[in-house]
Amino acid sequence: MLLRSTLIYAPAILLTRISALLLLVIMTRMIDQNHYGLLTLVVTVGEMTDVAVTSWLRISLLRLGGKGDISKGSLILAGQVLLATTTIALVISAIASVLIVPEHWGEFAIAVGSYLIAGSVGRFALTILQMQQRHSVYSMLEALRSLLQLVLPIAAVFLFQRSFLAVSLGSSLGMLIAGITAGIVASRHIVPGPSRFTRQEFFAFGAPLVIMALVGFGLNSAERLFLKVYYDASAVAVFAAAYALARQPIDMIANAINTGAFPEVVNRFDEEGPEASSRLLSQLMALMMRLCLPVAAMLVALSTDITRLMLPADYHGRFGLLFPVIAFSVLCTNLATFVYGVVVHAHKRPWLLIIVNFVGSVGTISLSFLLIPTMAELGAALALAGGSVAALASCVIIAQRLTPVPVPWRDIGVSVIISASTGLAAALTAALLSHAPPILPLAAGGSAGTATFFALICMFYPTEAMLFIDKVKARLPILQGRR
């Protein structure tokens, strides 16, 4: 089941991540470093506000609204709440713009406001498709969104000006178009009927998520704000570029697994009980480590060539240890969110995640004060890593008290061996071509690492490898039919 859902959602998530990376490569060359840093802060403030004010609604809807046939009453109630919370988010973001970027607060507020409106529409519509179990449609519309959010910002820069505002408005327009399209498609399968939950139940489930987001600001994005305060937007740009390059490939895999797994885990918890869901979560953890660790190893091994190829010269030589530290942080965050955090959601006790986020925020903010003033971008990465470890540790403790998740130690050990071998093969191959243009060592190292990964997977997991091949073959006629 996990492999099937991963294969369904992987193409859309892959396109989304590729789109984000391409936009990084293009925009770091089309707008100056200061404006790229401001663009990063737009996304940071937008995400922080969205998570605190509107994102909880989508999680609540997934958990309380059921799946399959979604009633019109449930969506009307959720839509009314979304409208109110988005309005609040716009006010909060305007105030934050004045405090964080006083030199460009007007443009910054417009950019963040557009981000919030487009995001609310798009994610709400896509959530409905996810609830309806229309996985292929969801995947296609996510692919559309990723394409629009690549093309429209580039067009905006050419047609208007080379600024963070033009890029941000183009990206928001892409999200809005995809969201409206998803809403139209989803509306055709909504059934008449009352809401499956009351407004009180909705808020009772969502209130802890809001508090969790508020106390989690430090864990999620504090290091970028500290960089802006202690240095400038260009320091934010360097850190954000390294974070995007080190995070996106790992997150792509983890999100592909989780997007289909989350509804299945909570549904199995409701229908078969905690033990059944914990076994599935153990399999999810094993699959995540099996796929994500080798990706992280290759990123670290090829970080110099990736930087040389993907970013302009003024970013080179400033990354150092950023890649391994950020990759480690992302792995910890994904384990906390997609494995142990799901246990808390399955028990419908999201308020416990407030503790997790609070611990992580305290760790990140404390380390930011200590490390960023003297270590700049590396200090920000270390602060993020410290907060991620603290959050993971607290989430493990809480989840194990609710429903223990068996840790697949053998799978993790094998994954470490596979990832070390993969990274070593990539590094040694790339080193042989170190004086060549970056595309050559990157392609050679990536190919060697990938070949090593698949060879070891077939050796350690022959049954799963054959199942993967069969699943891919089974989907090929469908893809050919669509063409």
RAJOVEN-V72469 format. One record per run of one state. SS is the DSSP state (a for helix, b for strand, c for the rest). FROM is the first residue (numbers start at 1). LEN is the number of residues. If there is no record, write none. Layout:
ss:SS from:FROM len:LEN
ss:SS from:FROM len:LEN
//
This chain:
ss:c from:1 len:1
ss:a from:2 len:29
ss:c from:31 len:2
ss:a from:33 len:32
ss:c from:65 len:5
ss:b from:70 len:2
ss:a from:72 len:29
ss:c from:101 len:1
ss:a from:102 len:30
ss:c from:132 len:3
ss:a from:135 len:25
ss:c from:160 len:4
ss:a from:164 len:24
ss:c from:188 len:2
ss:b from:190 len:2
ss:c from:192 len:7
ss:a from:199 len:17
ss:c from:216 len:1
ss:a from:217 len:14
ss:c from:231 len:2
ss:a from:233 len:40
ss:c from:273 len:1
ss:a from:274 len:28
ss:c from:302 len:1
ss:a from:303 len:8
ss:c from:311 len:2
ss:a from:313 len:3
ss:c from:316 len:6
ss:a from:322 len:25
ss:c from:347 len:5
ss:a from:352 len:51
ss:c from:403 len:6
ss:a from:409 len:24
ss:c from:433 len:5
ss:a from:438 len:23
ss:c from:461 len:1
ss:a from:462 len:21
ss:c from:483 len:1
//
